[in-house]
Amino acid sequence: MHPRHSLYKIFNEYGDRATILNYGARVVSLDINVNQNLRNIILGYSEMYDYINDSYYMGATIGRYSNRIKNSCYEKDGKKFVLSPNEGENQLHGGPLGFDRLIWSEHSKSDSHICLEYFSKHNDQGFPGNMSARISYAWESDRTLRIDFSASSDRETPVSLTNHNYYNLNGHQSSIKNHTIQLDANEITSIHHDFTATGDFESVINSCLDLNHEKSISALINSEDPMIKHARGLDFNYVLTKGSVVSVTNELKDLILELHTNYPGIQIYTGQHLDKPFQRYQGLCLEPQFYPCSPNHPHFPDCFIGPDKILNKFIKLRFKEGDLL
């Protein structure tokens, strides 16, 4: 392991364990006690050095801005801000040196929580403002792993921090195709051919993308829907309403993950671009966020912070053991 890398293990009363790496403030394993056996339900590398060259954002904290910003720029109050591109002309997940590629500092820790922090200087990846960011991972009493994101800046700047775990509730050696997913959401944000947001919304009600009723991942990725075929699976931002819950169940039906968040959107991604040492559709990403390209679409929920406004967002991952069929 790199001499500046630190690993933190946090536990709960159920015997569950999360292991956090300060490089990218990322989750490298999430071991859930299922029927008295620990099961790692996220993808990760066997060697810590492999995270340095990771191109999949494996378990990482994403920032300053998650998802895509078209043409790597935005305008605010008549001024144009040019960002660092890393996906053709667009910026993805904060740029070539996003928060996933940085070493975070320890702020506080206990047996059940770890809080890390990072200071991002003005013009980091093109973003204005000196920004202080913190991320906290903490087990709660109801078997919930809570992830809290906070950020403050001395200038107005867009921020959307999230987590990029690849979940596989069977354990990381199998496919997610027989997982099921359910999500209370009636719309997605529309996208261009390059997956950047158009600024419009598209109804999913009674379509192949409708997740209001439980669907298998297999049925979704094998759909004839043109958008799904173009994406080769799911890679869409769902518009959340207050109280929306994402529920994922594995094929054994012995483990259920419920995700709660106070972000207005969530990117559902089925891992179709994974390659060695992983496999396509081996992990499912659930990425709560501000809408993609929000800095360029003022009618989207406000993603800007500044001297008079801070970021306070959370992701709650609640685990429940199901009944074996």
C-alpha positions in Angstrom: 0.0 0.0 0.0 1.2 3.5 -0.8 2.8 5.1 2.3 0.2 8.0 2.3 -2.8 5.6 2.0 -4.7 4.8 5.1 -7.5 2.2 5.6 -10.3 2.6 8.2 -12.6 -0.2 9.3 -15.9 0.7 10.9 -18.4 -1.8 12.5 -21.9 -2.0 13.7 -23.7 -4.2 16.3 -24.9 -6.7 13.6 -21.3 -7.6 12.7 -21.3 -5.6 9.4 -18.1 -3.9 8.4 -17.2 -1.1 6.0 -13.6 -0.5 4.9 -12.7 3.0 3.7 -9.5 4.1 1.9 -8.4 7.7 2.2 -7.4 7.7 -1.5 -10.6 8.9 -3.1 -12.4 8.7 0.3 -13.7 5.4 -1.2 -15.4 2.3 0.1 -13.1 -0.7 -0.8 -15.3 -3.4 0.9 -18.7 -3.5 2.5 -19.1 -6.8 4.4 -22.7 -7.6 5.5 -23.4 -10.3 7.9 -25.9 -12.6 6.1 -27.0 -15.7 7.9 -23.9 -15.4 10.1 -21.5 -15.2 7.2 -19.8 -12.0 6.0 -20.5 -11.1 2.4 -18.7 -8.3 0.6 -21.5 -6.7 -1.5 -19.5 -4.2 -3.5 -16.8 -4.5 -6.2 -13.2 -3.6 -5.5 -9.6 -4.5 -6.3 -7.6 -7.1 -4.4 -4.6 -4.8 -4.2 -4.7 -1.2 -2.9 -2.2 -0.1 -5.6 -4.8 -0.9 -8.3 -7.0 2.0 -7.1 -4.3 4.5 -8.3 -5.0 3.4 -11.9 -8.7 2.8 -11.4 -10.8 4.1 -14.3 -14.2 2.9 -13.0 -14.5 5.2 -10.0 -14.7 2.1 -7.9 -16.3 2.9 -4.5 -15.1 6.5 -4.8 -16.3 9.8 -3.6 -17.1 11.8 -6.7 -16.5 15.6 -7.0 -16.5 18.4 -7.4 -19.4 17.7 -9.7 -20.8 14.2 -10.3 -21.9 13.1 -13.8 -21.4 15.1 -17.0 -21.1 18.8 -17.8 -21.5 19.3 -21.5 -18.6 20.9 -23.3 -16.8 21.3 -19.9 -18.2 24.7 -19.3 -21.1 26.7 -17.8 -22.2 30.3 -17.6 -23.3 32.1 -14.4 -24.3 35.7 -14.2 -23.0 36.4 -17.6 -19.5 34.9 -17.0 -18.3 31.7 -18.6 -16.4 29.1 -16.6 -14.2 26.6 -18.5 -13.6 23.3 -16.8 -11.1 20.5 -17.4 -12.4 17.9 -19.8 -11.9 14.2 -19.4 -14.5 12.5 -21.6 -14.0 14.0 -25.1 -15.2 17.6 -24.9 -17.2 17.0 -21.7 -16.3 16.8 -18.1 -17.3 13.6 -16.2 -17.3 13.2 -12.4 -15.2 16.3 -11.7 -12.5 16.1 -14.3 -9.2 14.3 -14.8 -8.1 15.0 -11.2 -11.5 14.7 -9.5 -12.0 13.9 -5.8 -11.6 10.1 -6.6 -7.9 10.7 -7.3 -7.0 12.7 -4.2 -5.8 11.8 -0.7 -8.2 12.9 1.9 -7.2 13.8 5.5 -8.7 12.3 8.6 -11.0 14.6 10.6 -12.5 12.3 13.2 -13.1 8.6 13.8 -14.5 6.0 16.1 -15.3 2.3 15.9 -18.5 3.1 14.0 -17.6 6.2 11.9 -14.9 7.9 9.9 -14.9 11.5 8.7 -12.5 12.6 6.0 -11.9 16.1 4.6 -10.2 17.8 1.6 -9.4 21.4 0.7 -9.9 22.1 -3.0 -8.2 25.3 -4.2 -9.7 27.9 -6.4 -9.8 26.9 -10.1 -9.3 23.2 -9.2 -10.4 21.4 -12.5 -11.7 24.9 -13.6 -14.2 25.3 -10.7 -14.1 28.6 -8.9 -13.8 29.1 -5.2 -11.6 27.7 -2.4 -13.8 24.8 -1.2 -13.7 22.7 2.0 -15.3 19.3 1.7 -16.1 16.6 4.2 -17.4 13.1 3.9 -18.6 11.0 6.8 -19.3 7.2 6.8 -21.2 6.2 10.0 -23.2 3.1 11.0 -26.6 3.9 12.5 -28.6 1.7 14.9 -31.1 0.4 12.3 -28.4 -1.3 10.2 -27.9 1.8 8.0 -24.6 3.0 6.6 -25.1 6.7 6.4 -22.9 8.8 4.1 -22.9 12.6 4.7 -21.4 15.1 2.3 -20.8 18.7 3.3 -19.0 21.5 1.5 -18.4 25.3 1.8 -16.8 27.7 -0.6 -15.7 31.4 -0.6 -17.1 31.9 -4.1 -20.2 30.7 -5.8 -19.6 27.3 -7.3 -21.5 24.2 -8.4 -21.1 21.1 -6.2 -22.6 17.6 -6.5 -20.7 15.0 -4.3 -21.7 11.4 -4.4 -20.6 7.8 -3.9 -19.8 5.4 -6.7 -20.1 1.9 -5.1 -20.8 -1.0 -7.5 -23.3 -3.1 -5.6 -23.7 -6.9 -6.0 -25.8 -8.3 -3.2 -24.9 -11.9 -4.1 -21.2 -11.2 -3.4 -18.9 -9.7 -6.0 -18.2 -12.9 -8.0 -21.5 -13.1 -9.8 -23.7 -11.0 -12.1 -26.4 -8.5 -11.1 -28.7 -9.6 -13.9 -31.0 -11.4 -11.5 -31.2 -8.6 -9.0 -34.5 -6.7 -8.9 -34.9 -2.9 -8.5 -37.8 -0.7 -7.5 -37.8 3.1 -7.5 -40.5 5.7 -6.9 -39.9 8.0 -9.8 -42.0 9.1 -12.8 -39.4 11.0 -14.9 -35.8 11.0 -16.0 -33.7 13.9 -17.3 -33.5 13.7 -21.1 -30.1 13.2 -22.7 -28.3 13.9 -25.9 -26.5 11.1 -27.8 -23.4 11.6 -25.7 -25.4 11.2 -22.4 -25.3 14.9 -21.5 -28.5 16.4 -20.3 -30.7 18.4 -22.7 -32.5 20.3 -19.9 -35.8 18.5 -20.6 -37.6 15.8 -18.7 -39.0 12.5 -20.1 -41.8 10.5 -18.5 -41.0 6.8 -17.8 -44.6 5.8 -16.8 -45.6 2.6 -18.4 -42.3 2.5 -20.3 -39.4 0.0 -20.1 -37.7 2.5 -17.8 -40.6 2.6 -15.3 -39.2 1.3 -12.0 -42.3 2.1 -9.9 -42.9 -1.6 -9.9 -40.1 -4.1 -9.2 -38.2 -5.2 -12.3 -35.3 -7.5 -12.9 -32.0 -6.0 -14.1 -32.0 -8.7 -16.8 -35.4 -7.6 -18.2 -34.2 -4.0 -18.3 -30.9 -4.6 -20.1 -32.5 -7.0 -22.6 -35.2 -4.4 -23.4 -35.9 -3.3 -27.0 -36.3 0.3 -25.7 -34.1 2.5 -28.0 -32.6 4.4 -25.1 -31.7 1.3 -23.2 -30.2 -0.3 -26.3 -28.1 2.8 -27.0 -26.8 2.8 -23.4 -26.5 -1.1 -23.4 -28.3 -1.0 -20.1 -29.3 1.7 -17.6 -27.3 4.9 -17.3 -30.0 7.4 -16.6 -30.8 10.1 -14.0 -34.1 9.5 -12.3 -36.0 12.5 -10.9 -36.8 11.8 -7.2 -39.7 13.1 -5.2 -39.6 13.6 -1.5 -39.6 10.3 0.2 -38.5 8.3 -2.9 -36.8 5.0 -2.0 -34.6 2.8 -4.1 -35.0 -0.9 -3.2 -32.6 -3.6 -4.6 -33.0 -7.4 -3.9 -30.6 -10.1 -4.9 -31.7 -13.4 -6.7 -31.4 -15.4 -3.5 -33.8 -12.9 -1.8 -31.7 -13.1 1.3 -30.6 -9.5 1.3 -32.3 -6.2 0.6 -30.7 -2.8 0.2 -32.9 0.3 0.6 -31.4 3.7 -0.4 -32.7 7.0 0.9 -31.3 10.4 0.0 -32.1 14.2 0.1 -30.6 14.7 -3.4 -33.1 15.5 -6.1 -31.9 12.8 -8.5 -30.2 9.5 -8.8 -28.1 7.9 -11.6 -28.9 4.2 -12.1 -26.0 2.5 -13.9 -25.8 -1.2 -14.6 -22.1 -1.6 -15.1 -22.1 -2.3 -18.8 -18.7 -0.6 -19.4 -16.9 -2.7 -16.8 -13.9 -4.7 -18.1 -11.0 -6.7 -16.7 -10.5 -7.5 -13.8 -14.3 -7.1 -13.6 -17.1 -8.2 -15.9 -20.0 -6.3 -17.6 -23.1 -6.2 -15.4 -21.1 -7.3 -12.4 -22.1 -4.3 -10.3 -25.0 -1.8 -10.0 -24.3 1.9 -9.2 -26.8 4.0 -7.4 -25.5 7.6 -7.5 -27.7 10.2 -5.7 -26.9 13.6 -7.2 -27.9 17.0 -8.5 -29.1 16.6 -12.1 -26.4 16.2 -14.7 -25.2 19.5 -16.3 -27.3 21.5 -13.7 -24.9 24.5 -13.9 -26.1 25.0 -17.5 -29.8 24.6 -16.8 -31.1 27.2 -14.2 -34.5 25.5 -14.0 -32.9 22.4 -12.5 -32.6 22.3 -8.7 -30.0 24.8 -7.5 -26.6 23.1 -7.2 -24.6 26.2 -6.3 -23.0 26.9 -2.9 -21.1 30.1 -1.9 -20.3 32.3 1.0 -23.9 32.3 2.2 -24.9 28.7 1.3 -23.3 25.3 2.1 -23.9 21.8 0.9 -25.5 19.2 3.2 -26.5 16.0 1.5 -26.8 12.4 2.6 -27.1 8.8 1.4 -28.6 6.2 3.7 -27.9 2.5 2.8 -30.2 0.3 4.9 -29.7 -3.4 4.9 -32.3 -6.0 5.6 -32.0 -9.8 5.6 -34.7 -11.4 3.5 -36.3 -14.8 3.6 -34.7 -17.6 1.6 -37.2 -19.1 -0.9 
